[in-house]
């Protein structure tokens, strides 16, 4: 059973995910996975090129992206096309479909976590989240930012907490990485300690909730700083501040330091 409220029939021009059930000499009969309906992919709509063997293009059990050409609700008939689907449309539809399926699996986990029915979870959490952010996008936002993403759109604290728990356990937030090289010199007797404390103090001063820092020695006097964050702008901001902080701490203690952004 699909959690998302789906229209009973697709509309002309829609892209749909279909499973090929039967292949004949004149085309293929398919099941529309998102609508639980049947459709026909006529051989003339499979490819723009000449078809010697139809099974070179479609085969039983295959999942394909098709475009809706005609819908006859009275006859329960849907005509579909494969050749009119562009490569970009196919990729985007498959990505969207995979995210929708994952979101539905996550909602089932929320139902198990709370003891509510799937319908209740959809009505009380998923529907407002989907309206505001998109269903899977909402899960990603909660994984990044926490329960406030849901409570501010009217979801109760307990349900928001349950969904946030599932999101953080099951969604890996994509991160980008930037790095730079800090070159440090300190001729004082406690120079090594000064440099070490400069890095520790810089890390304490930043304490980014949405970014991760990593320091390591390239080969004295060169040290690498890596920053992981959800986008490049945020990563660059943290990198520049941390590097400036480290260099400043060493210079104040009587040493020298420079920073170079690495590509």
C-alpha positions as CSV (number, residue, x, y, z in Angstrom):
1,X,0.0,0.0,0.0
2,X,1.4,3.4,-0.9
3,X,1.5,6.0,1.8
4,X,1.4,9.0,-0.5
5,X,-2.1,10.0,-1.6
6,X,-2.0,9.1,-5.3
7,X,-4.5,10.1,-8.0
8,X,-6.5,7.2,-9.3
9,X,-5.4,7.7,-12.9
10,X,-2.3,9.4,-14.5
11,X,-2.8,12.4,-16.7
12,X,-1.7,12.7,-20.4
13,X,1.9,13.8,-20.4
14,X,2.8,12.3,-17.1
15,X,5.9,10.2,-16.6
16,X,5.2,6.9,-14.9
17,X,7.2,3.9,-13.6
18,X,6.0,0.7,-15.2
19,X,6.8,-3.0,-14.9
20,X,6.6,-5.0,-18.1
21,X,4.3,-8.0,-17.6
22,X,3.8,-9.4,-21.1
23,X,5.7,-8.8,-24.4
24,X,3.9,-9.6,-27.7
25,X,4.7,-9.0,-31.4
26,X,2.8,-5.7,-31.4
27,X,4.0,-4.3,-28.1
28,X,4.1,-4.8,-24.3
29,X,1.5,-4.8,-21.6
30,X,2.7,-3.1,-18.4
31,X,1.6,-2.4,-14.9
32,X,1.8,1.2,-13.7
33,X,3.5,0.8,-10.3
34,X,2.3,4.1,-8.9
35,X,-1.4,3.7,-9.9
36,X,-2.0,-0.1,-9.8
37,X,-3.3,0.1,-13.4
38,X,-2.5,-1.6,-16.6
39,X,-1.3,0.0,-19.8
40,X,-0.2,-0.8,-23.4
41,X,3.1,0.2,-24.9
42,X,2.6,-0.2,-28.6
43,X,5.6,-1.3,-30.7
44,X,5.3,2.0,-32.7
45,X,6.0,3.9,-29.4
46,X,9.0,1.8,-28.3
47,X,11.8,3.2,-30.5
48,X,12.3,5.7,-33.3
49,X,14.6,3.2,-35.0
50,X,13.6,0.0,-36.7
51,X,12.8,-2.9,-34.4
52,X,14.0,-6.3,-35.4
53,X,13.4,-8.0,-32.0
54,X,11.1,-6.3,-29.6
55,X,12.8,-8.0,-26.7
56,X,16.0,-6.1,-27.5
57,X,14.1,-3.1,-26.1
58,X,11.7,-4.4,-23.5
59,X,11.5,-7.7,-21.6
60,X,9.2,-9.2,-18.9
61,X,9.9,-8.0,-15.4
62,X,11.8,-4.9,-16.5
63,X,11.0,-1.6,-14.9
64,X,10.9,1.3,-17.3
65,X,9.9,5.0,-17.4
66,X,7.1,5.7,-19.9
67,X,5.1,8.8,-21.0
68,X,1.3,8.7,-20.9
69,X,-0.2,9.4,-24.3
70,X,-3.9,8.7,-23.8
71,X,-6.2,7.7,-20.9
72,X,-9.6,6.1,-21.4
73,X,-11.1,5.8,-17.9
74,X,-14.3,4.2,-19.1
75,X,-12.4,1.4,-20.9
76,X,-9.7,1.3,-18.2
77,X,-7.1,1.8,-20.9
78,X,-3.8,3.7,-20.9
79,X,-1.6,4.2,-23.9
80,X,2.1,4.8,-23.2
81,X,5.3,5.7,-25.0
82,X,8.9,4.8,-24.4
83,X,10.5,6.6,-27.4
84,X,9.1,10.0,-26.2
85,X,10.9,9.8,-22.9
86,X,14.3,11.7,-22.9
87,X,17.3,10.5,-21.1
88,X,17.1,13.4,-18.6
89,X,13.4,12.7,-18.0
90,X,14.1,9.0,-17.3
91,X,16.9,9.8,-14.8
92,X,14.9,12.4,-13.0
93,X,11.8,10.2,-12.8
94,X,13.8,7.2,-11.4
95,X,15.5,9.4,-8.8
96,X,12.1,10.9,-7.7
97,X,10.5,7.4,-7.6
98,X,13.4,6.0,-5.5
99,X,13.1,8.9,-3.0
100,X,9.4,8.4,-2.8
101,X,9.8,4.7,-2.0
102,X,12.5,5.5,0.6
103,X,10.2,8.1,2.2
104,X,7.4,5.6,2.4
105,X,9.7,3.1,4.1
106,X,10.8,5.8,6.6
107,X,7.1,6.6,7.4
108,X,6.5,2.9,8.1
109,X,9.4,3.0,10.6
110,X,7.8,6.1,12.2
111,X,4.5,4.2,12.5
112,X,6.3,1.3,14.2
113,X,8.2,3.7,16.5
114,X,5.0,5.5,17.6
115,X,2.5,2.6,17.5
116,X,0.2,4.7,15.1
117,X,-1.3,3.4,11.9
118,X,0.3,4.3,8.6
119,X,-2.7,6.5,7.8
120,X,-2.4,8.4,11.0
121,X,1.3,9.0,10.5
122,X,0.6,10.3,7.0
123,X,-2.2,12.6,8.1
124,X,-0.5,14.0,11.2
125,X,3.1,14.2,10.0
126,X,3.7,13.4,6.4
127,X,1.0,15.5,4.8
128,X,2.1,18.8,6.4
129,X,5.7,17.9,5.8
130,X,5.1,17.1,2.2
131,X,3.2,20.3,1.6
132,X,5.9,22.4,3.1
133,X,9.1,20.7,2.0
134,X,8.4,17.7,-0.1
135,X,8.2,14.2,1.5
136,X,11.8,12.9,1.2
137,X,13.2,16.4,1.2
138,X,11.4,16.9,4.6
139,X,13.1,13.9,6.0
140,X,16.5,15.2,4.8
141,X,15.8,18.6,6.4
142,X,14.8,17.0,9.7
143,X,18.0,14.9,9.6
144,X,20.1,18.1,9.2
145,X,18.2,20.6,11.4
146,X,16.2,18.6,14.0
147,X,12.6,18.6,15.3
148,X,12.1,22.3,14.9
149,X,11.6,21.8,11.2
150,X,8.4,19.9,12.0
151,X,7.1,21.6,15.2
152,X,7.1,25.0,13.4
153,X,4.6,23.7,10.8
154,X,2.3,22.3,13.5
155,X,3.5,18.7,14.1
156,X,3.4,17.7,17.7
157,X,6.6,17.4,19.7
158,X,6.4,13.6,20.3
159,X,5.7,12.8,16.6
160,X,8.4,15.3,15.5
161,X,10.9,13.6,17.8
162,X,10.0,10.1,16.5
163,X,10.4,11.2,12.9
164,X,13.7,13.0,13.7
165,X,15.0,9.8,15.3
166,X,14.2,7.7,12.2
167,X,15.6,10.4,9.9
168,X,18.9,10.7,11.7
169,X,19.3,6.9,11.9
170,X,18.4,6.2,8.2
171,X,19.4,9.2,6.2
172,X,23.0,10.0,5.3
173,X,23.2,13.7,4.7
174,X,25.5,14.4,1.7
175,X,28.6,16.3,2.6
176,X,31.2,18.3,0.6
177,X,34.8,18.7,1.5
178,X,37.2,21.6,1.2
179,X,40.8,21.8,2.5
180,X,43.8,24.1,2.8
181,X,47.4,24.0,4.0
182,X,48.5,26.0,7.0
183,X,52.3,26.5,7.3
184,X,53.4,27.3,10.8
185,X,56.8,28.1,12.4
186,X,57.5,28.9,16.1
187,X,61.1,29.0,17.2
188,X,60.3,29.3,20.9
189,X,61.2,26.4,23.3
190,X,57.5,25.5,23.6
191,X,56.8,26.1,19.9
192,X,55.3,22.6,19.4
193,X,52.9,23.2,22.3
194,X,51.9,26.6,20.9
195,X,51.1,25.1,17.5
196,X,49.1,22.3,19.1
197,X,47.1,24.6,21.3
198,X,46.4,26.9,18.3
199,X,44.6,24.1,16.6
200,X,42.7,23.1,19.7
201,X,41.6,26.6,20.5
202,X,40.5,27.2,16.9
203,X,38.4,24.1,17.0
204,X,36.8,25.1,20.3
205,X,36.1,28.6,19.0
206,X,34.3,27.3,15.9
207,X,32.3,24.3,17.2
208,X,30.2,24.1,14.1
209,X,27.0,22.0,14.5
210,X,26.6,21.5,10.8
211,X,30.3,20.9,9.8
212,X,33.1,18.6,10.7
213,X,36.8,19.6,11.1
214,X,39.9,17.5,10.6
215,X,43.5,18.4,11.1
216,X,46.6,16.4,10.3
217,X,50.3,16.9,9.7
218,X,51.4,16.9,6.0
219,X,55.0,17.3,7.1
220,X,56.2,19.9,9.5
221,X,55.8,22.9,9.2
222,X,52.8,22.1,6.9
223,X,49.4,21.1,8.4
224,X,46.2,20.2,6.5
225,X,42.8,21.5,7.5
226,X,39.7,19.7,6.1
227,X,36.1,20.9,6.5
228,X,33.1,18.7,5.7
229,X,29.7,20.5,5.4
230,X,26.4,20.2,3.5
231,X,27.4,22.9,0.9
232,X,30.5,24.6,-0.4
233,X,29.6,28.1,0.9
234,X,29.3,26.9,4.5
235,X,32.4,24.7,4.2
236,X,34.5,27.6,2.8
237,X,33.3,30.0,5.6
238,X,34.3,27.5,8.3
239,X,37.7,26.8,6.6
240,X,38.6,30.4,6.4
241,X,37.7,31.2,10.0
242,X,39.5,28.2,11.4
243,X,42.6,28.8,9.3
244,X,42.6,32.5,10.3
245,X,42.2,31.6,14.0
246,X,45.1,29.1,13.9
247,X,47.5,31.5,12.2
248,X,46.4,34.3,14.5
249,X,47.0,32.3,17.7
250,X,50.5,31.3,16.5
251,X,51.5,34.8,15.5
252,X,50.3,36.2,18.8
253,X,52.5,33.7,20.6
254,X,55.6,34.9,18.6
255,X,55.5,32.6,15.6
256,X,54.7,32.8,11.9
257,X,51.9,31.4,9.8
258,X,50.4,31.4,6.4
259,X,47.3,29.7,4.9
260,X,46.8,28.4,1.3
261,X,43.5,27.1,0.0
262,X,43.9,23.7,-1.8
263,X,41.8,22.8,-4.8
